[in-house]
Amino acid sequence: MNKITLEVPEEMMQRLKSQNQPLQSLLLQALNEYLEQRSPTKTKTWELCGAFEVVNLDPSELISEIGLTNYAENLDQDLY
């Protein structure tokens, strides 16, 4: 584990001390939440990947035996 030096305003320190958790735990939790929110791989699109499933596959759009589809290439036909 790495050590850091941090200057915290007195008013904020008083508020932090009133929590029922060690300061180190609070800071690690805050840093972890920050990193999760700022993670470039966890975009909204990334979160949606795999969230939807095509229930009734169109046999004409299957491109492999394992069930991969060609829906993206035929999207215009489906939309218009």
N, CA, C and O of each residue as an XYZ file, in Angstrom:
320
protein
N       0.854     -1.177      0.000
C       0.000      0.000      0.000
C       0.895      1.233      0.000
O       1.977      1.222      0.588
N       0.442      2.293     -0.660
C       1.187      3.542     -0.724
C       0.681      4.515      0.326
O      -0.468      4.444      0.762
N       1.555      5.420      0.721
C       1.187      6.460      1.680
C       1.104      7.784      0.944
O       1.883      8.060      0.032
N       0.132      8.606      1.364
C      -0.001      9.943      0.801
C      -0.112     10.941      1.942
O      -0.516     10.595      3.052
N       0.250     12.175      1.653
C       0.093     13.260      2.605
C      -0.983     14.170      2.052
O      -0.941     14.557      0.884
N      -1.944     14.509      2.891
C      -3.086     15.285      2.439
C      -3.378     16.380      3.444
O      -3.448     16.135      4.648
N      -3.546     17.582      2.939
C      -3.932     18.691      3.807
C      -5.440     18.862      3.702
O      -5.983     19.094      2.622
N      -6.106     18.744      4.847
C      -7.568     18.818      4.893
C      -7.954     20.014      5.753
O      -7.431     20.172      6.856
N      -8.865     20.864      5.264
C      -9.314     22.000      6.081
C      -9.888     21.526      7.410
O     -10.513     20.468      7.485
N      -9.672     22.309      8.447
C     -10.095     21.955      9.798
C     -11.592     21.655      9.876
O     -12.001     20.694     10.528
N     -12.408     22.477      9.212
C     -13.859     22.265      9.244
C     -14.222     20.887      8.679
O     -15.080     20.191      9.223
N     -13.568     20.507      7.594
C     -13.837     19.206      6.997
C     -13.350     18.084      7.913
O     -14.005     17.048      8.019
N     -12.224     18.277      8.566
C     -11.703     17.255      9.494
C     -12.678     17.009     10.637
O     -12.879     15.868     11.052
N     -13.280     18.076     11.145
C     -14.250     17.922     12.230
C     -15.450     17.103     11.767
O     -15.950     16.255     12.505
N     -15.909     17.358     10.549
C     -17.038     16.596     10.011
C     -16.653     15.141      9.778
O     -17.461     14.240     10.001
N     -15.430     14.909      9.332
C     -14.968     13.540      9.089
C     -14.824     12.758     10.394
O     -15.122     11.565     10.451
N     -14.364     13.444     11.439
C     -14.184     12.780     12.732
C     -15.518     12.350     13.333
O     -15.569     11.414     14.131
N     -16.599     13.032     12.952
C     -17.906     12.684     13.514
C     -18.507     11.429     12.870
O     -19.534     10.928     13.327
N     -17.883     10.935     11.833
C     -18.350      9.694     11.198
C     -17.950      8.507     12.063
O     -16.986      8.587     12.825
N     -18.671      7.430     11.949
C     -18.372      6.226     12.726
C     -17.476      5.273     11.955
O     -17.641      4.056     12.028
N     -16.530      5.831     11.219
C     -15.632      5.029     10.400
C     -14.246      5.659     10.449
O     -14.128      6.882     10.518
N     -13.199      4.842     10.414
C     -11.851      5.416     10.387
C     -11.656      6.274      9.137
O     -12.202      5.981      8.073
N     -10.876      7.326      9.286
C     -10.627      8.251      8.189
C     -10.055      7.529      6.977
O     -10.439      7.825      5.846
N      -9.156      6.600      7.194
C      -8.549      5.863      6.084
C      -9.614      5.108      5.285
O      -9.569      5.095      4.055
N     -10.563      4.485      5.968
C     -11.634      3.760      5.287
C     -12.504      4.701      4.469
O     -12.879      4.385      3.340
N     -12.827      5.862      5.040
C     -13.641      6.836      4.324
C     -12.945      7.316      3.059
O     -13.566      7.418      2.001
N     -11.656      7.611      3.172
C     -10.907      8.103      2.011
C     -10.768      7.029      0.939
O     -10.898      7.321     -0.250
N     -10.507      5.794      1.348
C     -10.399      4.712      0.374
C     -11.728      4.472     -0.335
O     -11.760      4.231     -1.542
N     -12.814      4.539      0.415
C     -14.145      4.368     -0.175
C     -14.428      5.497     -1.169
O     -14.935      5.247     -2.263
N     -14.105      6.723     -0.797
C     -14.338      7.867     -1.687
C     -13.496      7.757     -2.954
O     -13.987      8.034     -4.048
N     -12.236      7.358     -2.815
C     -11.378      7.193     -3.985
C     -11.890      6.079     -4.890
O     -11.874      6.208     -6.114
N     -12.335      5.003     -4.295
C     -12.863      3.887     -5.075
C     -14.111      4.300     -5.857
O     -14.237      3.977     -7.038
N     -15.030      5.010     -5.208
C     -16.237      5.482     -5.886
C     -15.881      6.447     -7.008
O     -16.480      6.395     -8.082
N     -14.914      7.324     -6.772
C     -14.466      8.259     -7.803
C     -13.928      7.501     -9.013
O     -14.273      7.813    -10.153
N     -13.084      6.507     -8.761
C     -12.501      5.745     -9.861
C     -13.555      4.965    -10.631
O     -13.464      4.854    -11.853
N     -14.546      4.427     -9.949
C     -15.616      3.696    -10.626
C     -16.435      4.614    -11.521
O     -16.835      4.220    -12.616
N     -16.686      5.832    -11.062
C     -17.472      6.786    -11.855
C     -16.680      7.301    -13.047
O     -17.262      7.593    -14.091
N     -15.378      7.418    -12.912
C     -14.539      7.996    -13.965
C     -13.925      6.957    -14.883
O     -13.208      7.312    -15.818
N     -14.188      5.686    -14.640
C     -13.582      4.624    -15.422
C     -13.990      4.733    -16.884
O     -15.183      4.743    -17.187
N     -13.016      4.816    -17.806
C     -13.349      4.968    -19.222
C     -14.012      3.727    -19.815
O     -14.669      3.826    -20.851
N     -13.858      2.563    -19.188
C     -14.449      1.351    -19.749
C     -15.892      1.155    -19.326
O     -16.597      0.329    -19.904
N     -16.336      1.888    -18.342
C     -17.698      1.699    -17.860
C     -18.616      2.816    -18.363
O     -19.248      3.518    -17.574
N     -18.676      2.965    -19.665
C     -19.598      3.922    -20.246
C     -21.008      3.349    -20.197
O     -21.189      2.173    -19.882
N     -21.989      4.157    -20.501
C     -23.368      3.687    -20.510
C     -23.530      2.562    -21.536
O     -24.236      1.586    -21.284
N     -22.881      2.699    -22.679
C     -22.941      1.655    -23.705
C     -22.344      0.366    -23.171
O     -22.895     -0.711    -23.399
N     -21.223      0.459    -22.461
C     -20.568     -0.719    -21.900
C     -21.496     -1.416    -20.916
O     -21.574     -2.644    -20.890
N     -22.197     -0.633    -20.110
C     -23.105     -1.216    -19.128
C     -24.263     -1.941    -19.806
O     -24.769     -2.930    -19.276
N     -24.688     -1.459    -20.974
C     -25.810     -2.075    -21.679
C     -25.418     -3.327    -22.452
O     -26.279     -4.133    -22.804
N     -24.140     -3.495    -22.716
C     -23.693     -4.659    -23.484
C     -24.114     -5.941    -22.776
O     -23.830     -6.143    -21.596
N     -24.779     -6.779    -23.506
C     -25.234     -8.038    -22.941
C     -26.504     -7.931    -22.124
O     -26.999     -8.936    -21.613
N     -27.044     -6.716    -21.992
C     -28.243     -6.538    -21.179
C     -29.502     -6.957    -21.923
O     -30.525     -7.253    -21.305
N     -29.427     -6.982    -23.248
C     -30.594     -7.322    -24.051
C     -30.350     -8.614    -24.800
O     -29.215     -8.960    -25.129
N     -31.428     -9.313    -25.061
C     -31.322    -10.591    -25.745
C     -32.392    -10.669    -26.821
O     -33.538    -10.285    -26.587
N     -32.031    -11.159    -27.989
C     -32.995    -11.366    -29.065
C     -33.642    -12.717    -28.815
O     -32.987    -13.756    -28.899
N     -34.920    -12.695    -28.509
C     -35.618    -13.924    -28.132
C     -35.917    -14.790    -29.352
O     -35.621    -15.985    -29.351
N     -36.489    -14.207    -30.371
C     -36.851    -14.957    -31.580
C     -35.881    -14.595    -32.694
O     -36.113    -13.644    -33.441
N     -34.819    -15.337    -32.804
C     -33.805    -15.052    -33.817
C     -34.365    -15.250    -35.217
O     -35.093    -16.209    -35.472
N     -34.027    -14.350    -36.111
C     -34.412    -14.469    -37.510
C     -33.381    -15.359    -38.196
O     -32.219    -14.970    -38.309
N     -33.775    -16.532    -38.650
C     -32.811    -17.469    -39.248
C     -32.046    -16.889    -40.433
O     -30.918    -17.304    -40.701
N     -32.644    -15.932    -41.147
C     -31.954    -15.361    -42.305
C     -30.795    -14.462    -41.896
O     -29.931    -14.157    -42.719
N     -30.763    -14.037    -40.647
C     -29.697    -13.151    -40.193
C     -28.661    -13.858    -39.331
O     -27.745    -13.209    -38.827
N     -28.780    -15.160    -39.147
C     -27.770    -15.914    -38.405
C     -26.519    -16.055    -39.268
O     -26.608    -16.361    -40.457
N     -25.356    -15.830    -38.661
C     -24.115    -15.955    -39.423
C     -23.205    -17.044    -38.863
O     -22.093    -17.238    -39.355
N     -23.667    -17.746    -37.851
C     -22.857    -18.844    -37.335
C     -23.747    -19.840    -36.602
O     -24.912    -19.570    -36.314
N     -23.175    -20.978    -36.316
C     -23.914    -22.021    -35.614
C     -24.127    -21.685    -34.141
O     -25.019    -22.242    -33.503
N     -23.315    -20.777    -33.596
C     -23.412    -20.483    -32.159
C     -24.381    -19.345    -31.864
O     -24.476    -18.881    -30.728
N     -25.105    -18.896    -32.899
C     -26.159    -17.926    -32.642
C     -25.779    -16.469    -32.824
O     -26.550    -15.591    -32.436
N     -24.623    -16.178    -33.398
C     -24.297    -14.785    -33.671
C     -25.189    -14.288    -34.785
O     -25.510    -15.029    -35.714
N     -25.592    -13.027    -34.689
C     -26.500    -12.492    -35.704
C     -25.838    -11.384    -36.505
O     -24.781    -10.866    -36.148
N     -26.488    -11.051    -37.577
C     -26.031    -10.007    -38.474
C     -27.000     -8.823    -38.389
O     -27.173     -8.096    -39.367
N     -27.632     -8.625    -37.226
C     -28.663     -7.607    -37.089
C     -28.143     -6.194    -37.357
O     -28.863     -5.383    -37.940
N     -26.933     -5.885    -36.954
C     -26.413     -4.531    -37.131
C     -26.342     -4.155    -38.609
O     -26.621     -3.009    -38.964
N     -25.975     -5.095    -39.473
C     -25.874     -4.792    -40.888
C     -27.234     -4.642    -41.542
O     -27.339     -4.051    -42.617
N     -28.274     -5.164    -40.916
C     -29.622     -5.074    -41.468
C     -30.507     -4.089    -40.685
O     -31.728     -4.096    -40.839
N     -29.908     -3.269    -39.871
C     -30.669     -2.373    -39.005
C     -31.537     -1.410    -39.805
O     -32.677     -1.153    -39.418
N     -31.030     -0.871    -40.908
C     -31.823      0.059    -41.702
C     -33.101     -0.584    -42.196
O     -34.150      0.060    -42.213
N     -33.034     -1.846    -42.599
C     -34.230     -2.542    -43.068
C     -35.241     -2.672    -41.944
O     -36.445     -2.558    -42.175
N     -34.771     -2.907    -40.741
C     -35.672     -3.074    -39.601
C     -36.299     -1.741    -39.173
O     -37.451     -1.701    -38.740
N     -35.530     -0.654    -39.299
C     -36.012      0.638    -38.845
C     -36.954      1.311    -39.837
O     -37.879      2.020    -39.440
N     -36.716      1.088    -41.132
C     -37.501      1.836    -42.142
C     -38.442      0.940    -42.842
O     -39.181      1.386    -43.720
